[in-house]
Amino acid sequence: MVEPRQTLAEKAYELIEEMIVTLELTPGSNFSEGDLCARLNIGRTPVREALQKLASHRLVAGMPRRGMIITEVNIAEHLALLETRRVLDRLIASRAAVRATRAQRTQLRQDAAAIRDVAKLADLADFMRLDREADIILEAAARNPFAIRACAPLHAHCRRFWYLYQENGDLVESARLHAAVLTSVADADEAAAALASDALIDYLLAFTKSVIDMY
């Protein structure tokens, strides 16, 4: 199947989201459309469309007379986010286990092995790249556009949270739990995929609570 070409607005969204998630654009920092256009070498209209989508995902916000601002990380809200993500991730994993194609199952097995390998090397950038790639495959395999639309921004917030508080996390353990989800889906084991998804969220909750204990 031929993949549809990415629009400039989609490309702008992907690039700006990555800048936010990796803290290149730090929480609370100000920026303008013009600044982003120059940095990305993309015109105002697609950048504006991307920012509107990012605002709907609560990653950026407009400030009167101050342009745009990157939203702060709110730990209480992050706990609510994980509560929501538990339901959606479980649904996506269980449906993907039933509906994934052979090619998707093969790719998920490869990603499961790769994500464990990069975690052992403490390569956070590659870990996050593989995590995002696997999320996209799981979402496509689940074939539920409503769950996908709701869940995608939650994953972006979680990746940013990890970048911000990575010293509290265990990348190897996180990789093991991610790989368990991917492998269960690849094996077409619906019940195991749901349980593995819950186990991953349990870990992310413990990780978040460890950050709360810092304060």
Secondary structure, DSSP 8 states (H G I E B T S, - for coil): -------HHHHHHHHHHHHHHTTSS-TT-EE-HHHHHHHHT--HHHHHHHHHHHHHTTSEEEETTTEEEE----HHHHHHHHHHHHHHHHHHHHHHHHH--HHHHHHHHHHHHHHHHHHHTT-HHHHHHHHHHHHHHHHHHHT-HHHHHHHHHHHHHHHHHHHHTGGGS-HHHHHHHHHHHHHHHHTT-HHHHHHHHHHHHHHHHHHHHHHHTT-
